[in-house]
């Protein structure tokens, strides 16, 4: 319908997007895809978490489309945490990643992500998720939503960030001394955390902890 002469333009404003992905080719593909949506405007691109923080403060996007793995520097989860905890108006963060472990999903949501989408989604699903995120509504890929619901029905052990770090090192076959050195903590601290991990997972061996963690998708 054509507006009457002199009538104000009531068309909805475009959702302003900041892309954050450490792969230039992926960003180029997303840029081309999002340019095809009339109600979405990409206002900036970042290849690192640090760049995303700086550009977000400068450009004030509505939504930051965030990958989780960003190479060197802070990762997508920490970037999300800093973006959503910044003073003043903050953007909504929509995670767009190939990683769908329970650990990744939990960490991203706890950090303040509004939504969590997998890169295998169809373009129209991505567009809809961006619009939902811009309005502060939760947007989850179907596999992610199913996993979240399953976890609500059968809650999994809640591990602290440090316990996850140690469990990750454990899965790589490192001993207590090596883990302590890698995480800059004492061997006694490693042993204390391992005891708590064993209790939470209901196991009494290192191999058992790794097995249960993999089965329950607790490792990043």
C-alpha positions in Angstrom: 0.0 0.0 0.0 1.3 3.4 -0.9 1.4 6.0 1.8 -0.5 9.2 1.3 1.5 12.3 0.3 3.1 13.9 3.3 2.4 10.9 5.6 5.2 9.8 7.9 7.2 6.7 7.0 6.0 4.0 9.3 8.1 1.2 7.8 10.0 -0.7 10.6 13.7 0.2 11.1 16.2 -2.3 10.0 17.9 -4.4 12.6 21.5 -3.3 12.9 23.9 -6.3 13.0 27.5 -6.6 14.0 29.2 -9.8 12.7 31.8 -11.5 14.8 33.6 -14.5 13.3 37.3 -15.1 12.9 37.0 -16.5 9.4 36.9 -13.8 6.7 35.3 -16.2 4.2 32.5 -17.0 6.6 31.9 -13.3 7.3 31.8 -12.6 3.6 29.2 -15.3 3.1 27.1 -14.0 6.0 27.4 -10.4 4.7 26.1 -11.5 1.3 23.3 -13.5 2.8 22.2 -10.7 5.2 22.3 -8.1 2.5 19.5 -10.0 0.8 17.2 -9.3 3.7 15.5 -5.9 3.4 15.1 -5.4 7.1 18.6 -6.3 8.2 21.6 -4.0 8.0 25.2 -5.1 8.8 26.9 -2.2 10.4 30.3 -3.8 11.1 32.5 -6.9 11.1 34.9 -8.2 13.7 37.4 -11.0 13.5 38.2 -11.2 17.3 36.3 -10.7 20.5 38.3 -7.6 21.3 37.3 -6.1 18.0 33.7 -6.9 18.6 33.8 -5.1 22.0 35.3 -2.0 20.5 33.0 -1.9 17.5 29.9 -2.6 19.6 30.7 0.4 21.8 31.2 2.6 18.7 28.4 1.4 16.4 25.7 0.4 19.0 24.2 -2.5 17.0 20.9 -4.1 17.9 22.3 -7.6 17.6 25.8 -9.1 17.6 26.0 -12.3 15.6 28.6 -14.2 17.6 30.7 -17.3 16.8 32.1 -19.2 19.8 35.6 -20.0 18.7 37.5 -16.9 17.8 41.1 -18.1 17.6 43.6 -16.0 19.7 42.3 -13.7 22.4 39.0 -14.0 24.2 36.4 -16.5 22.9 32.8 -15.9 22.0 31.5 -16.8 25.4 33.7 -14.2 27.2 32.9 -11.6 24.6 29.2 -12.3 25.1 29.6 -11.9 28.8 31.4 -8.5 28.4 28.9 -7.3 25.8 25.9 -8.0 27.9 27.4 -6.7 31.2 28.6 -3.4 29.7 27.1 -0.3 31.3 24.2 1.4 29.4 22.3 0.0 26.5 23.7 -3.3 25.4 23.1 -5.4 22.2 21.5 -8.7 22.2 23.9 -11.5 21.3 22.8 -14.3 19.0 25.3 -17.1 18.9 25.9 -18.6 15.4 28.2 -21.6 15.6 28.9 -25.2 14.5 29.4 -26.2 18.1 26.4 -27.8 19.9 27.7 -29.5 23.0 25.8 -29.1 26.2 28.9 -27.3 27.7 29.0 -24.7 24.9 25.2 -24.1 25.0 25.2 -23.7 28.8 28.2 -21.4 28.9 26.8 -19.2 26.1 23.4 -18.9 27.8 24.9 -18.3 31.2 27.0 -15.5 29.6 23.9 -13.7 28.5 23.3 -14.9 24.9 19.7 -14.2 23.8 19.8 -17.1 21.3 21.8 -20.0 20.0 21.8 -21.0 16.3 23.7 -23.6 14.4 25.3 -22.6 11.1 23.5 -25.4 9.3 20.2 -23.5 9.7 18.3 -22.3 6.6 18.6 -18.6 5.8 14.9 -17.9 6.7 15.5 -19.4 10.1 18.5 -17.1 10.6 16.5 -14.1 9.6 13.7 -15.0 11.9 16.1 -15.6 14.8 17.8 -12.2 14.2 14.4 -10.4 14.4 13.5 -12.4 17.5 16.8 -11.5 19.1 16.4 -7.8 18.3 13.2 -7.9 20.3 14.9 -9.7 23.2 13.1 -13.0 22.5 14.9 -16.3 22.8 15.8 -18.0 19.5 17.2 -21.6 19.5 17.9 -24.0 16.7 15.6 -27.0 17.0 18.4 -29.4 18.0 19.5 -27.0 20.7 16.0 -26.4 22.0 15.5 -30.2 22.2 18.7 -30.6 24.2 17.8 -27.7 26.5 14.4 -29.3 27.2 16.0 -32.7 27.8 18.4 -31.2 30.3 15.5 -29.5 32.1 13.7 -32.9 32.4 16.9 -34.6 33.5 19.2 -32.0 34.9 22.9 -32.7 34.4 25.7 -32.1 36.9 26.5 -28.4 37.2 30.3 -27.9 36.8 32.1 -24.6 37.6 34.2 -23.0 34.9 37.4 -24.2 36.7 36.0 -27.8 36.9 35.3 -27.7 33.2 38.8 -26.5 32.6 40.3 -29.4 34.6 37.9 -31.9 33.0 39.0 -30.7 29.5 42.7 -31.1 30.5 41.8 -34.5 31.9 40.3 -35.6 28.6 43.5 -34.7 26.9 45.3 -37.3 29.0 47.2 -34.8 31.3 48.3 -35.7 34.8 47.7 -33.6 37.9 51.1 -31.9 37.7 50.6 -31.1 34.0 47.1 -29.8 34.6 48.4 -27.6 37.5 51.1 -26.2 35.3 48.7 -25.5 32.4 46.1 -23.8 34.6 48.6 -22.0 36.9 47.3 -23.6 40.0 48.7 -26.0 42.6 48.5 -29.8 42.4 46.6 -29.7 45.7 44.0 -27.5 44.1 43.7 -29.9 41.1 43.1 -32.8 43.5 40.4 -30.9 45.3 38.6 -30.0 42.1 39.0 -33.6 40.8 37.3 -34.9 44.0 34.4 -32.5 43.4 34.1 -33.5 39.8 34.1 -37.2 40.7 31.3 -36.6 43.2 29.2 -34.6 40.7 29.6 -37.2 38.0 29.2 -40.2 40.3 32.5 -41.8 39.4 35.7 -42.6 41.2 38.3 -42.7 38.4 39.8 -40.3 35.9 38.7 -42.5 33.0 35.2 -42.7 34.5 35.0 -38.9 34.7 36.1 -38.5 31.0 33.6 -41.2 29.9 30.6 -39.7 31.6 31.6 -36.2 30.5 31.7 -37.3 26.9 28.4 -39.3 27.2 26.7 -36.2 28.7 28.4 -33.8 26.3 29.9 -31.8 29.1 33.2 -31.1 27.3 33.5 -28.1 25.0 
